[in-house]
Amino acid sequence: MSAAEVFPSELVVPRGVPWQDYANCKGQTELFFAKKAERPQARERREAKANRLCMACPVQVSCRTFARENHEYGFWAGEN
């Protein structure tokens, strides 16, 4: 497996356009934030779906950097 298959290349976002506009998860927030009292099995299924979107996302690196720098809550760029 090549490095390109493990770490997809990051999309170069045009200046002035937020990277979020290119995210695969746009409009699907229910997959990335847990419901109150979510059961462990439901969480695993939800995060597996979220992870599939993240792994194919063209702005995954930007998302991960943003989440880490801002200490974001939820599932971001394949991490929770």
The first five atom37 places (N, CA, C, CB, O) and aatype in JSON, in Angstrom:
{
  "aatype": [12, 15, 0, 0, 6, 19, 13, 14, 15, 6, 10, 19, 19, 14, 1, 7, 19, 14, 17, 5, 3, 18, 0, 2, 4, 11, 7, 5, 16, 6, 10, 13, 13, 0, 11, 11, 0, 6, 1, 14, 5, 0, 1, 6, 1, 1, 6, 0, 11, 0, 2, 1, 10, 4, 12, 0, 4, 14, 19, 5, 19, 15, 4, 1, 16, 13, 0, 1, 6, 2, 8, 6, 18, 7, 13, 17, 0, 7, 6, 2],
  "atom_mask": [
    [1, 1, 1, 1, 1],
    [1, 1, 1, 1, 1],
    [1, 1, 1, 1, 1],
    [1, 1, 1, 1, 1],
    [1, 1, 1, 1, 1],
    [1, 1, 1, 1, 1],
    [1, 1, 1, 1, 1],
    [1, 1, 1, 1, 1],
    [1, 1, 1, 1, 1],
    [1, 1, 1, 1, 1],
    [1, 1, 1, 1, 1],
    [1, 1, 1, 1, 1],
    [1, 1, 1, 1, 1],
    [1, 1, 1, 1, 1],
    [1, 1, 1, 1, 1],
    [1, 1, 1, 0, 1],
    [1, 1, 1, 1, 1],
    [1, 1, 1, 1, 1],
    [1, 1, 1, 1, 1],
    [1, 1, 1, 1, 1],
    [1, 1, 1, 1, 1],
    [1, 1, 1, 1, 1],
    [1, 1, 1, 1, 1],
    [1, 1, 1, 1, 1],
    [1, 1, 1, 1, 1],
    [1, 1, 1, 1, 1],
    [1, 1, 1, 0, 1],
    [1, 1, 1, 1, 1],
    [1, 1, 1, 1, 1],
    [1, 1, 1, 1, 1],
    [1, 1, 1, 1, 1],
    [1, 1, 1, 1, 1],
    [1, 1, 1, 1, 1],
    [1, 1, 1, 1, 1],
    [1, 1, 1, 1, 1],
    [1, 1, 1, 1, 1],
    [1, 1, 1, 1, 1],
    [1, 1, 1, 1, 1],
    [1, 1, 1, 1, 1],
    [1, 1, 1, 1, 1],
    [1, 1, 1, 1, 1],
    [1, 1, 1, 1, 1],
    [1, 1, 1, 1, 1],
    [1, 1, 1, 1, 1],
    [1, 1, 1, 1, 1],
    [1, 1, 1, 1, 1],
    [1, 1, 1, 1, 1],
    [1, 1, 1, 1, 1],
    [1, 1, 1, 1, 1],
    [1, 1, 1, 1, 1],
    [1, 1, 1, 1, 1],
    [1, 1, 1, 1, 1],
    [1, 1, 1, 1, 1],
    [1, 1, 1, 1, 1],
    [1, 1, 1, 1, 1],
    [1, 1, 1, 1, 1],
    [1, 1, 1, 1, 1],
    [1, 1, 1, 1, 1],
    [1, 1, 1, 1, 1],
    [1, 1, 1, 1, 1],
    [1, 1, 1, 1, 1],
    [1, 1, 1, 1, 1],
    [1, 1, 1, 1, 1],
    [1, 1, 1, 1, 1],
    [1, 1, 1, 1, 1],
    [1, 1, 1, 1, 1],
    [1, 1, 1, 1, 1],
    [1, 1, 1, 1, 1],
    [1, 1, 1, 1, 1],
    [1, 1, 1, 1, 1],
    [1, 1, 1, 1, 1],
    [1, 1, 1, 1, 1],
    [1, 1, 1, 1, 1],
    [1, 1, 1, 0, 1],
    [1, 1, 1, 1, 1],
    [1, 1, 1, 1, 1],
    [1, 1, 1, 1, 1],
    [1, 1, 1, 0, 1],
    [1, 1, 1, 1, 1],
    [1, 1, 1, 1, 1]
  ],
  "atom_positions": [
    [[0.84, -1.17, 0.0], [0.0, 0.0, 0.0], [0.9, 1.24, 0.0], [-0.96, -0.01, 1.22], [1.81, 1.35, 0.82]],
    [[0.63, 2.15, -0.9], [1.45, 3.36, -1.0], [0.99, 4.41, 0.01], [1.4, 3.92, -2.42], [-0.11, 4.33, 0.55]],
    [[1.84, 5.39, 0.24], [1.49, 6.48, 1.15], [0.27, 7.24, 0.67], [2.67, 7.44, 1.32], [-0.51, 7.73, 1.48]],
    [[0.1, 7.36, -0.65], [-1.05, 8.08, -1.2], [-2.36, 7.37, -0.88], [-0.9, 8.23, -2.72], [-3.4, 8.01, -0.74]],
    [[-2.31, 6.04, -0.76], [-3.51, 5.29, -0.42], [-3.87, 5.44, 1.06], [-3.33, 3.82, -0.76], [-5.04, 5.44, 1.42]],
    [[-2.87, 5.57, 1.9], [-3.1, 5.72, 3.33], [-3.47, 7.16, 3.68], [-1.86, 5.28, 4.12], [-4.39, 7.39, 4.46]],
    [[-2.75, 8.11, 3.1], [-2.99, 9.52, 3.36], [-3.34, 10.2, 2.03], [-1.74, 10.19, 4.02], [-2.45, 10.59, 1.28]],
    [[-4.64, 10.34, 1.75], [-5.01, 10.97, 0.48], [-4.49, 12.39, 0.41], [-6.53, 10.96, 0.3], [-4.36, 13.07, 1.42]],
    [[-4.19, 12.83, -0.8], [-3.66, 14.18, -0.94], [-4.72, 15.2, -0.57], [-3.16, 14.42, -2.38], [-5.91, 15.0, -0.81]],
    [[-4.27, 16.27, 0.01], [-5.16, 17.32, 0.46], [-5.55, 18.21, -0.71], [-4.49, 18.16, 1.58], [-4.7, 18.6, -1.52]],
    [[-6.81, 18.53, -0.8], [-7.32, 19.44, -1.81], [-6.79, 20.83, -1.52], [-8.88, 19.42, -1.85], [-6.79, 21.27, -0.38]],
    [[-6.35, 21.52, -2.54], [-5.93, 22.91, -2.37], [-7.18, 23.77, -2.53], [-4.8, 23.32, -3.43], [-7.77, 23.86, -3.61]],
    [[-7.57, 24.39, -1.43], [-8.79, 25.19, -1.4], [-8.47, 26.6, -1.87], [-9.41, 25.21, 0.02], [-7.49, 27.19, -1.42]],
    [[-9.3, 27.14, -2.77], [-9.06, 28.51, -3.25], [-9.06, 29.52, -2.1], [-10.11, 28.89, -4.28], [-9.81, 29.38, -1.14]],
    [[-8.22, 30.52, -2.22], [-8.11, 31.58, -1.21], [-9.48, 32.22, -0.99], [-7.06, 32.65, -1.63], [-10.2, 32.53, -1.95]],
    [[-9.82, 32.41, 0.27], [-11.08, 33.06, 0.61], [-12.26, 32.11, 0.72], [0.0, 0.0, 0.0], [-13.35, 32.53, 1.11]],
    [[-12.07, 30.85, 0.38], [-13.14, 29.86, 0.47], [-12.84, 28.96, 1.67], [-13.27, 29.01, -0.87], [-11.74, 28.41, 1.75]],
    [[-13.78, 28.81, 2.59], [-13.5, 27.96, 3.75], [-13.36, 26.49, 3.35], [-14.62, 28.11, 4.79], [-14.08, 26.0, 2.48]],
    [[-12.43, 25.78, 4.0], [-12.21, 24.37, 3.68], [-13.47, 23.55, 3.95], [-11.04, 23.81, 4.5], [-13.69, 22.52, 3.33]],
    [[-14.31, 24.02, 4.9], [-15.53, 23.3, 5.25], [-16.48, 23.14, 4.07], [-16.24, 24.02, 6.38], [-17.28, 22.21, 4.04]],
    [[-16.4, 24.04, 3.1], [-17.26, 23.94, 1.92], [-16.96, 22.69, 1.1], [-17.09, 25.17, 1.05], [-17.81, 22.26, 0.31]],
    [[-15.79, 22.11, 1.26], [-15.38, 20.93, 0.48], [-15.44, 19.63, 1.29], [-13.98, 21.13, -0.04], [-15.11, 18.57, 0.77]],
    [[-15.86, 19.71, 2.54], [-15.88, 18.54, 3.42], [-16.99, 17.55, 3.02], [-16.07, 18.97, 4.87], [-18.11, 17.96, 2.7]],
    [[-16.67, 16.27, 3.05], [-17.65, 15.22, 2.76], [-18.79, 15.21, 3.77], [-16.97, 13.85, 2.75], [-19.89, 14.76, 3.46]],
    [[-18.54, 15.7, 4.98], [-19.53, 15.62, 6.05], [-20.52, 16.78, 6.04], [-18.83, 15.58, 7.37], [-21.44, 16.8, 6.86]],
    [[-20.35, 17.71, 5.17], [-21.2, 18.9, 5.15], [-22.68, 18.5, 5.15], [-20.88, 19.78, 3.9], [-23.14, 17.78, 4.26]],
    [[-23.4, 18.97, 6.16], [-24.83, 18.67, 6.27], [-25.15, 17.35, 6.96], [0.0, 0.0, 0.0], [-26.31, 16.95, 6.99]],
    [[-24.16, 16.68, 7.51], [-24.4, 15.38, 8.14], [-23.91, 15.37, 9.59], [-23.69, 14.27, 7.35], [-23.28, 14.41, 10.02]],
    [[-24.2, 16.4, 10.32], [-23.68, 16.55, 11.68], [-24.12, 15.43, 12.62], [-24.12, 17.86, 12.25], [-23.42, 15.15, 13.59]],
    [[-25.24, 14.78, 12.36], [-25.72, 13.72, 13.24], [-24.75, 12.55, 13.33], [-27.07, 13.22, 12.77], [-24.78, 11.81, 14.31]],
    [[-23.9, 12.38, 12.33], [-22.91, 11.31, 12.36], [-21.69, 11.65, 13.22], [-22.47, 10.98, 10.95], [-20.97, 10.75, 13.64]],
    [[-21.46, 12.89, 13.47], [-20.21, 13.33, 14.08], [-20.32, 13.78, 15.53], [-19.65, 14.43, 13.29], [-19.31, 14.05, 16.18]],
    [[-21.54, 13.85, 16.03], [-21.75, 14.27, 17.42], [-22.73, 13.32, 18.08], [-22.27, 15.73, 17.49], [-23.82, 13.07, 17.55]],
    [[-22.35, 12.79, 19.23], [-23.15, 11.79, 19.93], [-24.46, 12.37, 20.45], [-22.36, 11.19, 21.08], [-24.53, 13.52, 20.86]],
    [[-25.49, 11.52, 20.42], [-26.76, 11.88, 21.04], [-26.63, 11.66, 22.54], [-27.95, 11.04, 20.44], [-25.77, 10.91, 22.98]],
    [[-27.48, 12.28, 23.29], [-27.48, 12.1, 24.74], [-27.78, 10.63, 25.05], [-28.53, 13.05, 25.42], [-28.71, 10.05, 24.48]],
    [[-27.01, 10.04, 25.93], [-27.19, 8.65, 26.38], [-27.08, 7.64, 25.23], [-28.55, 8.49, 27.06], [-27.79, 6.64, 25.21]],
    [[-26.18, 7.9, 24.29], [-25.99, 6.99, 23.17], [-25.37, 5.67, 23.66], [-25.08, 7.63, 22.08], [-24.41, 5.69, 24.44]],
    [[-25.92, 4.56, 23.23], [-25.41, 3.25, 23.62], [-24.09, 2.96, 22.89], [-26.45, 2.14, 23.33], [-23.88, 3.46, 21.79]],
    [[-23.23, 2.17, 23.51], [-21.92, 1.87, 22.9], [-22.01, 1.27, 21.5], [-21.17, 0.92, 23.79], [-21.22, 1.62, 20.62]],
    [[-22.97, 0.37, 21.27], [-23.11, -0.25, 19.95], [-23.54, 0.78, 18.91], [-24.12, -1.42, 20.0], [-23.07, 0.76, 17.77]],
    [[-24.43, 1.68, 19.3], [-24.88, 2.74, 18.39], [-23.73, 3.69, 18.07], [-26.07, 3.52, 19.0], [-23.59, 4.15, 16.94]],
    [[-22.93, 3.97, 19.08], [-21.79, 4.86, 18.87], [-20.8, 4.23, 17.88], [-21.08, 5.17, 20.21], [-20.3, 4.91, 16.99]],
    [[-20.52, 2.95, 18.04], [-19.61, 2.26, 17.11], [-20.12, 2.33, 15.68], [-19.44, 0.8, 17.53], [-19.34, 2.6, 14.76]],
    [[-21.42, 2.08, 15.48], [-21.99, 2.14, 14.12], [-21.91, 3.56, 13.56], [-23.45, 1.66, 14.13], [-21.53, 3.75, 12.4]],
    [[-22.27, 4.55, 14.38], [-22.26, 5.95, 13.93], [-20.84, 6.38, 13.57], [-22.83, 6.88, 15.02], [-20.62, 6.99, 12.53]],
    [[-19.88, 6.06, 14.44], [-18.5, 6.46, 14.18], [-17.9, 5.72, 12.99], [-17.64, 6.24, 15.41], [-17.04, 6.27, 12.3]],
    [[-18.32, 4.48, 12.74], [-17.84, 3.75, 11.56], [-18.3, 4.45, 10.28], [-18.33, 2.27, 11.58], [-17.54, 4.58, 9.33]],
    [[-19.56, 4.89, 10.26], [-20.07, 5.63, 9.09], [-19.32, 6.95, 8.92], [-21.59, 5.88, 9.24], [-18.94, 7.33, 7.82]],
    [[-19.13, 7.65, 10.04], [-18.41, 8.92, 10.0], [-16.98, 8.72, 9.5], [-18.39, 9.59, 11.39], [-16.47, 9.5, 8.69]],
    [[-16.35, 7.67, 9.98], [-14.96, 7.4, 9.59], [-14.84, 7.12, 8.09], [-14.42, 6.2, 10.39], [-13.87, 7.54, 7.46]],
    [[-15.82, 6.43, 7.51], [-15.78, 6.17, 6.06], [-15.83, 7.49, 5.28], [-16.97, 5.26, 5.64], [-15.13, 7.64, 4.28]],
    [[-16.65, 8.42, 5.73], [-16.69, 9.74, 5.07], [-15.36, 10.46, 5.24], [-17.84, 10.59, 5.64], [-14.85, 11.06, 4.29]],
    [[-14.8, 10.41, 6.43], [-13.55, 11.11, 6.72], [-12.39, 10.57, 5.88], [-13.21, 11.0, 8.2], [-11.58, 11.34, 5.36]],
    [[-12.3, 9.27, 5.76], [-11.17, 8.67, 5.05], [-11.15, 9.04, 3.57], [-11.22, 7.15, 5.21], [-10.09, 9.01, 2.94]],
    [[-12.29, 9.38, 3.01], [-12.36, 9.76, 1.6], [-12.48, 11.27, 1.41], [-13.54, 9.07, 0.94], [-12.71, 11.74, 0.3]],
    [[-12.33, 12.03, 2.48], [-12.55, 13.48, 2.43], [-11.34, 14.21, 1.85], [-12.85, 14.01, 3.83], [-10.2, 13.93, 2.23]],
    [[-11.58, 15.14, 0.93], [-10.47, 15.87, 0.32], [-9.83, 16.93, 1.23], [-10.95, 16.53, -0.92], [-8.76, 17.45, 0.91]],
    [[-10.47, 17.25, 2.35], [-9.92, 18.26, 3.26], [-9.67, 17.68, 4.66], [-10.85, 19.46, 3.35], [-9.77, 18.4, 5.66]],
    [[-9.37, 16.41, 4.74], [-9.17, 15.74, 6.01], [-8.05, 16.36, 6.84], [-8.89, 14.28, 5.78], [-8.18, 16.52, 8.05]],
    [[-6.96, 16.71, 6.21], [-5.82, 17.29, 6.93], [-6.2, 18.64, 7.53], [-4.6, 17.45, 5.99], [-5.87, 18.92, 8.69]],
    [[-6.88, 19.47, 6.78], [-7.32, 20.78, 7.29], [-8.29, 20.6, 8.45], [-7.99, 21.6, 6.17], [-8.22, 21.33, 9.44]],
    [[-9.18, 19.65, 8.33], [-10.16, 19.36, 9.38], [-9.46, 18.91, 10.66], [-11.16, 18.29, 8.92], [-9.76, 19.41, 11.75]],
    [[-8.53, 17.97, 10.53], [-7.81, 17.45, 11.7], [-7.02, 18.57, 12.38], [-6.85, 16.3, 11.28], [-7.02, 18.69, 13.61]],
    [[-6.35, 19.39, 11.59], [-5.57, 20.5, 12.14], [-6.48, 21.47, 12.9], [-4.82, 21.24, 11.02], [-6.16, 21.9, 14.01]],
    [[-7.6, 21.82, 12.3], [-8.56, 22.72, 12.93], [-9.07, 22.15, 14.25], [-9.74, 22.99, 11.99], [-9.09, 22.84, 15.27]],
    [[-9.46, 20.88, 14.24], [-10.02, 20.25, 15.44], [-8.99, 20.19, 16.56], [-10.52, 18.85, 15.12], [-9.31, 20.45, 17.72]],
    [[-7.77, 19.84, 16.23], [-6.73, 19.75, 17.25], [-6.37, 21.12, 17.82], [-5.48, 19.08, 16.69], [-6.21, 21.27, 19.03]],
    [[-6.24, 22.1, 16.95], [-5.86, 23.44, 17.41], [-6.94, 24.1, 18.25], [-5.53, 24.32, 16.23], [-6.65, 24.9, 19.14]],
    [[-8.2, 23.75, 17.98], [-9.32, 24.38, 18.68], [-9.96, 23.48, 19.73], [-10.37, 24.79, 17.68], [-10.99, 23.84, 20.31]],
    [[-9.36, 22.31, 19.98], [-9.86, 21.37, 20.99], [-11.35, 21.09, 20.8], [-9.6, 21.93, 22.41], [-12.14, 21.19, 21.73]],
    [[-11.7, 20.74, 19.58], [-13.1, 20.51, 19.23], [-13.64, 19.21, 19.82], [-13.27, 20.49, 17.73], [-12.91, 18.24, 19.99]],
    [[-14.91, 19.21, 20.11], [-15.65, 18.07, 20.62], [-16.28, 17.33, 19.45], [-16.72, 18.51, 21.66], [-16.69, 17.98, 18.48]],
    [[-16.37, 16.03, 19.51], [-17.04, 15.25, 18.48], [-16.05, 14.42, 17.68], [0.0, 0.0, 0.0], [-14.94, 14.17, 18.13]],
    [[-16.46, 13.99, 16.51], [-15.67, 13.14, 15.64], [-15.18, 14.0, 14.48], [-16.5, 11.89, 15.13], [-15.99, 14.47, 13.67]],
    [[-13.88, 14.22, 14.39], [-13.29, 15.11, 13.39], [-12.16, 14.38, 12.66], [-12.76, 16.42, 14.04], [-11.26, 13.84, 13.3]],
    [[-12.2, 14.37, 11.36], [-11.11, 13.84, 10.52], [-10.69, 12.43, 10.92], [-9.91, 14.76, 10.61], [-9.51, 12.09, 10.9]],
    [[-11.66, 11.61, 11.28], [-11.36, 10.23, 11.65], [-10.91, 10.05, 13.08], [0.0, 0.0, 0.0], [-10.47, 8.97, 13.46]],
    [[-11.02, 11.1, 13.9], [-10.62, 11.02, 15.31], [-11.77, 11.47, 16.2], [-9.36, 11.89, 15.57], [-12.58, 12.32, 15.82]],
    [[-11.83, 10.88, 17.38], [-12.86, 11.33, 18.34], [-12.2, 11.79, 19.61], [-13.86, 10.21, 18.65], [-12.89, 12.21, 20.54]]
  ]
}
